[in-house]
């Protein structure tokens, strides 16, 4: 069976117009609607274009739609703390009555990671001034999230 979905990224689109695009897609019979999870616009020459935060946007859309599944296209798995991402996805799934689809991937362009520093998976230099995060293996063979904050010598 063939299904159809809509990709609505909302870049530089007023909220009322974007909501109308989602509700029109649902009324037209689209079974899924997807939005990007980027913090800067997807137009590489215009990163200043305003974009919506994906999970907040989809929660608002879920409250105004009833049948169409809603998803992220694509959430980089290393941009958010795993526990927060899981809680956010579970909450959105509840708000949408089970219609949320979490699309995940490794991420792509470095500009999408810039607001957080380099969290693209590469190791940071040892003298980084901002907060850093990472997994740390416990001796009991269980993984645990550890938050480390590097401070400059003047702090």
ZADO-1210 file (C-alpha; in nm, 4 decimals, padded with zeros to 6 digits):
<atoms>
<atom x="00.0000" y="00.0000" z="00.0000" code="UNK" pos="1"/>
<atom x="00.1350" y="00.3421" z="-00.0930" code="UNK" pos="2"/>
<atom x="00.1185" y="00.6221" z="00.1619" code="UNK" pos="3"/>
<atom x="00.1845" y="00.9908" z="00.1184" code="UNK" pos="4"/>
<atom x="00.3505" y="01.2352" z="00.3533" code="UNK" pos="5"/>
<atom x="00.4204" y="01.6066" z="00.3473" code="UNK" pos="6"/>
<atom x="00.7460" y="01.7797" z="00.4388" code="UNK" pos="7"/>
<atom x="00.6723" y="02.1200" z="00.5913" code="UNK" pos="8"/>
<atom x="00.9856" y="02.2856" z="00.7286" code="UNK" pos="9"/>
<atom x="00.8310" y="02.6232" z="00.8099" code="UNK" pos="10"/>
<atom x="01.1410" y="02.8292" z="00.7350" code="UNK" pos="11"/>
<atom x="01.0483" y="03.1993" z="00.7406" code="UNK" pos="12"/>
<atom x="00.6772" y="03.1047" z="00.7484" code="UNK" pos="13"/>
<atom x="00.4406" y="03.2767" z="00.9940" code="UNK" pos="14"/>
<atom x="00.2798" y="03.0381" z="01.2435" code="UNK" pos="15"/>
<atom x="-00.0776" y="03.0818" z="01.1162" code="UNK" pos="16"/>
<atom x="00.0304" y="03.0056" z="00.7602" code="UNK" pos="17"/>
<atom x="00.2343" y="02.7022" z="00.8656" code="UNK" pos="18"/>
<atom x="-00.0538" y="02.5648" z="01.0735" code="UNK" pos="19"/>
<atom x="-00.2803" y="02.6058" z="00.7716" code="UNK" pos="20"/>
<atom x="-00.0311" y="02.4058" z="00.5626" code="UNK" pos="21"/>
<atom x="-00.0410" y="02.1193" z="00.8159" code="UNK" pos="22"/>
<atom x="-00.4219" y="02.1179" z="00.8463" code="UNK" pos="23"/>
<atom x="-00.4616" y="02.1420" z="00.4665" code="UNK" pos="24"/>
<atom x="-00.2268" y="01.8435" z="00.4249" code="UNK" pos="25"/>
<atom x="-00.4350" y="01.6428" z="00.6706" code="UNK" pos="26"/>
<atom x="-00.7610" y="01.7413" z="00.4979" code="UNK" pos="27"/>
<atom x="-00.6092" y="01.6425" z="00.1614" code="UNK" pos="28"/>
<atom x="-00.5443" y="01.2919" z="00.2936" code="UNK" pos="29"/>
<atom x="-00.1734" y="01.3005" z="00.3680" code="UNK" pos="30"/>
<atom x="-00.1018" y="01.0304" z="00.6241" code="UNK" pos="31"/>
<atom x="00.2184" y="01.1811" z="00.7651" code="UNK" pos="32"/>
<atom x="00.3730" y="01.5247" z="00.7980" code="UNK" pos="33"/>
<atom x="00.7361" y="01.5874" z="00.8723" code="UNK" pos="34"/>
<atom x="00.9381" y="01.8860" z="00.9839" code="UNK" pos="35"/>
<atom x="01.3106" y="01.9413" z="01.0155" code="UNK" pos="36"/>
<atom x="01.4914" y="01.9470" z="01.3482" code="UNK" pos="37"/>
<atom x="01.7499" y="02.2145" z="01.2740" code="UNK" pos="38"/>
<atom x="01.8341" y="02.5264" z="01.4690" code="UNK" pos="39"/>
<atom x="01.9277" y="02.7197" z="01.1570" code="UNK" pos="40"/>
<atom x="01.7559" y="02.7314" z="00.8201" code="UNK" pos="41"/>
<atom x="01.8227" y="02.4579" z="00.5672" code="UNK" pos="42"/>
<atom x="01.9201" y="02.7137" z="00.3057" code="UNK" pos="43"/>
<atom x="02.2982" y="02.7088" z="00.3395" code="UNK" pos="44"/>
<atom x="02.3368" y="03.0601" z="00.2021" code="UNK" pos="45"/>
<atom x="02.0791" y="03.2026" z="00.4466" code="UNK" pos="46"/>
<atom x="02.1242" y="03.0572" z="00.7967" code="UNK" pos="47"/>
<atom x="01.9626" y="03.3705" z="00.9421" code="UNK" pos="48"/>
<atom x="01.6149" y="03.2670" z="00.8240" code="UNK" pos="49"/>
<atom x="01.3932" y="03.1953" z="01.1265" code="UNK" pos="50"/>
<atom x="01.3037" y="02.8332" z="01.1953" code="UNK" pos="51"/>
<atom x="01.0793" y="02.6591" z="01.4468" code="UNK" pos="52"/>
<atom x="01.1924" y="02.4184" z="01.7164" code="UNK" pos="53"/>
<atom x="01.0617" y="02.0834" z="01.5911" code="UNK" pos="54"/>
<atom x="00.9130" y="01.9316" z="01.9070" code="UNK" pos="55"/>
<atom x="00.7333" y="02.2492" z="02.0141" code="UNK" pos="56"/>
<atom x="00.6006" y="02.2957" z="01.6610" code="UNK" pos="57"/>
<atom x="00.4751" y="01.9365" z="01.6370" code="UNK" pos="58"/>
<atom x="00.3069" y="01.9562" z="01.9796" code="UNK" pos="59"/>
<atom x="00.1147" y="02.2639" z="01.8645" code="UNK" pos="60"/>
<atom x="00.0246" y="02.0970" z="01.5338" code="UNK" pos="61"/>
<atom x="-00.0852" y="01.7797" z="01.7164" code="UNK" pos="62"/>
<atom x="-00.3355" y="01.9853" z="01.9151" code="UNK" pos="63"/>
<atom x="-00.4939" y="02.1052" z="01.5887" code="UNK" pos="64"/>
<atom x="-00.4897" y="01.7804" z="01.3879" code="UNK" pos="65"/>
<atom x="-00.6341" y="01.4385" z="01.4606" code="UNK" pos="66"/>
<atom x="-00.5369" y="01.1707" z="01.2086" code="UNK" pos="67"/>
<atom x="-00.2051" y="01.2562" z="01.0467" code="UNK" pos="68"/>
<atom x="00.1118" y="01.1134" z="01.1995" code="UNK" pos="69"/>
<atom x="00.3742" y="01.3784" z="01.2785" code="UNK" pos="70"/>
<atom x="00.7488" y="01.3320" z="01.2748" code="UNK" pos="71"/>
<atom x="01.0943" y="01.4837" z="01.2825" code="UNK" pos="72"/>
<atom x="01.3087" y="01.4616" z="00.9727" code="UNK" pos="73"/>
<atom x="01.5753" y="01.4088" z="01.1116" code="UNK" pos="74"/>
<atom x="01.6701" y="01.4635" z="01.4784" code="UNK" pos="75"/>
<atom x="02.0484" y="01.4349" z="01.5174" code="UNK" pos="76"/>
<atom x="02.1034" y="01.1814" z="01.7958" code="UNK" pos="77"/>
<atom x="02.3988" y="01.3684" z="01.9472" code="UNK" pos="78"/>
<atom x="02.2403" y="01.7132" z="01.9780" code="UNK" pos="79"/>
<atom x="02.0235" y="01.6527" z="02.2838" code="UNK" pos="80"/>
<atom x="02.0805" y="01.4722" z="02.6111" code="UNK" pos="81"/>
<atom x="01.9381" y="01.1198" z="02.5631" code="UNK" pos="82"/>
<atom x="01.7137" y="01.1333" z="02.8704" code="UNK" pos="83"/>
<atom x="01.5657" y="01.4694" z="02.7703" code="UNK" pos="84"/>
<atom x="01.5125" y="01.3530" z="02.4123" code="UNK" pos="85"/>
<atom x="01.3359" y="01.0378" z="02.5340" code="UNK" pos="86"/>
<atom x="01.1130" y="01.2374" z="02.7711" code="UNK" pos="87"/>
<atom x="01.0322" y="01.4966" z="02.5036" code="UNK" pos="88"/>
<atom x="00.9448" y="01.2274" z="02.2482" code="UNK" pos="89"/>
<atom x="00.7290" y="01.0385" z="02.4998" code="UNK" pos="90"/>
<atom x="00.5456" y="01.3589" z="02.5939" code="UNK" pos="91"/>
<atom x="00.4818" y="01.4487" z="02.2312" code="UNK" pos="92"/>
<atom x="00.3604" y="01.0950" z="02.1660" code="UNK" pos="93"/>
<atom x="00.1063" y="01.1377" z="02.4486" code="UNK" pos="94"/>
<atom x="-00.0050" y="01.4826" z="02.3277" code="UNK" pos="95"/>
<atom x="-00.0560" y="01.3471" z="01.9751" code="UNK" pos="96"/>
<atom x="-00.2434" y="01.0318" z="02.0851" code="UNK" pos="97"/>
<atom x="00.0357" y="00.8078" z="01.9567" code="UNK" pos="98"/>
<atom x="00.0832" y="00.9876" z="01.6242" code="UNK" pos="99"/>
<atom x="00.4436" y="01.1038" z="01.6805" code="UNK" pos="100"/>
<atom x="00.7309" y="00.9453" z="01.4858" code="UNK" pos="101"/>
<atom x="01.0841" y="01.0158" z="01.6057" code="UNK" pos="102"/>
<atom x="01.3115" y="01.0201" z="01.3022" code="UNK" pos="103"/>
<atom x="01.6757" y="01.0053" z="01.4128" code="UNK" pos="104"/>
<atom x="02.0094" y="01.0169" z="01.2386" code="UNK" pos="105"/>
<atom x="02.3684" y="01.1327" z="01.2838" code="UNK" pos="106"/>
<atom x="02.3140" y="01.4890" z="01.1604" code="UNK" pos="107"/>
<atom x="02.4904" y="01.6449" z="00.8697" code="UNK" pos="108"/>
<atom x="02.6232" y="01.9971" z="00.8220" code="UNK" pos="109"/>
<atom x="02.8410" y="02.1429" z="01.0968" code="UNK" pos="110"/>
<atom x="02.6448" y="02.4714" z="01.0900" code="UNK" pos="111"/>
<atom x="02.3499" y="02.2883" z="01.2499" code="UNK" pos="112"/>
<atom x="02.5654" y="02.2081" z="01.5544" code="UNK" pos="113"/>
<atom x="02.7277" y="02.5531" z="01.5872" code="UNK" pos="114"/>
<atom x="02.4935" y="02.6947" z="01.8548" code="UNK" pos="115"/>
<atom x="02.6137" y="02.4244" z="02.0978" code="UNK" pos="116"/>
<atom x="02.9779" y="02.4303" z="02.0057" code="UNK" pos="117"/>
<atom x="03.1067" y="02.1149" z="01.8452" code="UNK" pos="118"/>
<atom x="02.8742" y="01.8331" z="01.9454" code="UNK" pos="119"/>
<atom x="02.8979" y="01.6625" z="01.6089" code="UNK" pos="120"/>
<atom x="03.0613" y="01.3561" z="01.7594" code="UNK" pos="121"/>
<atom x="03.4237" y="01.4617" z="01.7367" code="UNK" pos="122"/>
<atom x="03.6311" y="01.5153" z="02.0470" code="UNK" pos="123"/>
<atom x="03.6858" y="01.8698" z="02.1636" code="UNK" pos="124"/>
<atom x="04.0304" y="02.0089" z="02.2336" code="UNK" pos="125"/>
<atom x="04.1195" y="01.9760" z="02.6053" code="UNK" pos="126"/>
<atom x="04.1114" y="02.3537" z="02.6729" code="UNK" pos="127"/>
<atom x="03.7514" y="02.4220" z="02.5713" code="UNK" pos="128"/>
<atom x="03.5824" y="02.7047" z="02.7634" code="UNK" pos="129"/>
<atom x="03.2178" y="02.5933" z="02.7252" code="UNK" pos="130"/>
<atom x="03.0327" y="02.3033" z="02.8815" code="UNK" pos="131"/>
<atom x="03.1018" y="01.9581" z="02.7410" code="UNK" pos="132"/>
<atom x="02.9129" y="01.6352" z="02.7838" code="UNK" pos="133"/>
<atom x="02.9918" y="01.2738" z="02.7210" code="UNK" pos="134"/>
<atom x="02.9368" y="00.9123" z="02.8170" code="UNK" pos="135"/>
<atom x="03.1535" y="00.7653" z="03.0890" code="UNK" pos="136"/>
<atom x="03.1829" y="00.3962" z="03.1527" code="UNK" pos="137"/>
<atom x="03.1356" y="00.2845" z="03.5114" code="UNK" pos="138"/>
<atom x="03.3337" y="-00.0048" z="03.6485" code="UNK" pos="139"/>
<atom x="03.0071" y="-00.1967" z="03.6935" code="UNK" pos="140"/>
<atom x="02.9754" y="-00.2082" z="03.3112" code="UNK" pos="141"/>
<atom x="02.6690" y="00.0173" z="03.3181" code="UNK" pos="142"/>
<atom x="02.6752" y="00.3401" z="03.1180" code="UNK" pos="143"/>
<atom x="02.5912" y="00.6670" z="03.2833" code="UNK" pos="144"/>
<atom x="02.5581" y="01.0198" z="03.1498" code="UNK" pos="145"/>
<atom x="02.8167" y="01.2483" z="03.3007" code="UNK" pos="146"/>
<atom x="02.8078" y="01.6238" z="03.2660" code="UNK" pos="147"/>
<atom x="03.1487" y="01.7888" z="03.2700" code="UNK" pos="148"/>
<atom x="03.2048" y="02.1599" z="03.2658" code="UNK" pos="149"/>
<atom x="03.5401" y="02.2975" z="03.1621" code="UNK" pos="150"/>
<atom x="03.6289" y="02.6347" z="03.3056" code="UNK" pos="151"/>
<atom x="03.8810" y="02.8836" z="03.1847" code="UNK" pos="152"/>
<atom x="04.1704" y="02.9762" z="03.4131" code="UNK" pos="153"/>
<atom x="04.0056" y="03.3142" z="03.4838" code="UNK" pos="154"/>
<atom x="03.6756" y="03.1617" z="03.6036" code="UNK" pos="155"/>
</atoms>
